[in-house]
Amino acid sequence: MPAKRPGQPWVHGTYVICLDRPGTVKVTDVRFESGNLDVTDWAIRPNPAAEGRLLAGDVPGRFASQNIKSTGTTLTRVCDSQGANTYEVVLQLRAGKTTTQGTNIEVLYTSGGREQTLTLPDRVVMCMRPERPNCA
């Protein structure tokens, strides 16, 4: 993602999750497993693709400018074979003074009184100009 200035906000999404069996899950945090990319906020919402709308993707701006609102942190939707009964996890990121990156998104949650972590494999690099050759 090409940042134009330090502190520039970016919306980063397109992670789809759901429960593997009936129950209730309370999400407590969403963060990178490692790296120095700043997650300033996160949201979980019903998958907009199920209603024919686009997932968040990677766009400059804040949640409000992209009309992204969290529907809460309690998840109850069980996965179905069509993938329609899912949630999208969306991150609000902030550019650093230099190129920053984060590896693997961790969704921390509580289920049945136990704290657990779901790891979503990914590597996100936010490039600061003119450092673009360092981006991969």
Wavefront OBJ file of the C-alpha trace (Angstrom):
o trace
v 0.000 0.000 0.000
v 1.610 3.295 -1.019
v 1.367 5.867 1.788
v 1.861 9.491 0.805
v 2.654 10.858 4.272
v 3.382 9.659 7.817
v 0.198 9.082 9.778
v -1.925 8.530 6.666
v -4.869 6.243 7.506
v -5.681 3.168 5.412
v -8.539 0.695 5.521
v -7.441 -2.915 5.030
v -9.911 -5.803 4.873
v -11.173 -8.767 2.901
v -10.665 -11.301 5.721
v -13.719 -13.530 6.026
v -14.427 -15.554 9.174
v -17.277 -17.567 10.690
v -17.866 -20.145 13.425
v -17.161 -23.807 12.746
v -20.085 -24.898 14.969
v -23.067 -23.312 16.744
v -22.132 -21.088 19.646
v -21.054 -17.599 20.582
v -17.628 -16.035 20.243
v -16.581 -12.669 21.687
v -13.743 -10.999 19.761
v -11.480 -9.043 22.130
v -8.745 -7.744 19.817
v -7.412 -7.815 16.262
v -3.710 -7.175 15.675
v -0.644 -8.229 13.741
v 1.309 -11.174 15.109
v 4.571 -9.354 14.328
v 5.856 -6.207 12.681
v 5.662 -2.478 13.233
v 2.512 -1.539 11.304
v 0.091 0.360 13.557
v -3.483 -0.969 13.862
v -5.493 1.952 15.265
v -8.933 0.327 15.104
v -10.733 -2.752 13.820
v -14.262 -3.691 12.883
v -16.207 -6.868 12.332
v -19.267 -6.719 10.117
v -21.498 -9.121 8.204
v -19.827 -10.036 4.920
v -21.005 -7.349 2.460
v -20.476 -9.724 -0.495
v -23.509 -11.689 0.702
v -25.563 -8.591 -0.211
v -23.739 -7.987 -3.497
v -21.470 -5.260 -2.085
v -17.663 -5.150 -2.140
v -15.384 -6.181 0.694
v -13.210 -3.418 2.166
v -10.004 -4.192 0.241
v -7.134 -1.673 0.577
v -8.083 1.982 0.352
v -6.769 5.214 1.843
v -8.988 6.814 4.461
v -10.837 6.022 7.645
v -13.730 3.679 8.393
v -16.257 6.533 8.254
v -15.135 7.627 4.778
v -15.655 4.056 3.534
v -18.984 3.654 5.384
v -17.570 0.802 7.488
v -19.284 0.230 10.816
v -18.642 -2.570 13.237
v -21.721 -4.564 14.135
v -20.198 -5.612 17.441
v -17.773 -8.131 18.784
v -20.099 -11.066 19.425
v -20.137 -13.587 16.582
v -22.801 -16.262 16.123
v -22.830 -17.048 12.372
v -21.897 -20.631 11.526
v -20.093 -21.227 8.211
v -22.262 -22.480 5.382
v -21.315 -24.119 2.084
v -21.990 -20.931 0.065
v -19.843 -18.671 2.280
v -22.746 -16.253 2.721
v -23.071 -16.630 6.487
v -19.746 -14.981 7.317
v -18.177 -11.830 8.772
v -15.524 -9.524 7.351
v -12.637 -8.432 9.578
v -11.444 -4.918 8.685
v -8.390 -3.082 10.044
v -7.770 0.660 10.320
v -4.039 1.168 9.747
v -1.786 4.198 10.140
v 1.347 4.830 8.083
v 4.630 5.224 9.933
v 7.477 7.611 9.178
v 9.191 4.913 7.135
v 8.011 1.753 5.382
v 6.203 -0.455 7.916
v 4.856 -3.980 7.774
v 2.775 -6.478 9.677
v 2.692 -10.254 9.382
v -0.253 -12.550 10.148
v -3.430 -11.061 11.563
v -4.439 -12.395 14.951
v -8.099 -12.380 15.955
v -8.202 -12.831 19.743
v -11.479 -14.173 21.092
v -13.206 -15.880 23.992
v -15.320 -18.997 23.452
v -16.720 -21.172 26.206
v -14.754 -19.157 28.773
v -11.429 -19.871 27.048
v -9.234 -17.252 25.388
v -8.103 -18.321 21.937
v -6.466 -16.907 18.807
v -7.315 -17.307 15.140
v -4.353 -16.488 12.873
v -5.094 -15.214 9.365
v -1.964 -15.614 7.196
v -0.973 -12.355 5.504
v 1.840 -9.870 5.083
v 0.935 -6.203 4.758
v 3.544 -3.628 3.738
v 2.828 0.090 3.846
v 5.409 1.849 1.698
v 6.545 5.408 2.253
v 7.633 7.267 -0.839
v 10.397 7.404 -2.050
v 11.189 3.994 -0.475
v 9.007 2.087 -2.926
v 11.825 -0.212 -4.155
v 11.840 -1.765 -0.652
v 8.227 -2.882 -0.967
v 7.368 -6.464 -1.744
l 1 2 3 4 5 6 7 8 9 10 11 12 13 14 15 16 17 18 19 20 21 22 23 24 25 26 27 28 29 30 31 32 33 34 35 36 37 38 39 40 41 42 43 44 45 46 47 48 49 50 51 52 53 54 55 56 57 58 59 60 61 62 63 64 65 66 67 68 69 70 71 72 73 74 75 76 77 78 79 80 81 82 83 84 85 86 87 88 89 90 91 92 93 94 95 96 97 98 99 100 101 102 103 104 105 106 107 108 109 110 111 112 113 114 115 116 117 118 119 120 121 122 123 124 125 126 127 128 129 130 131 132 133 134 135 136
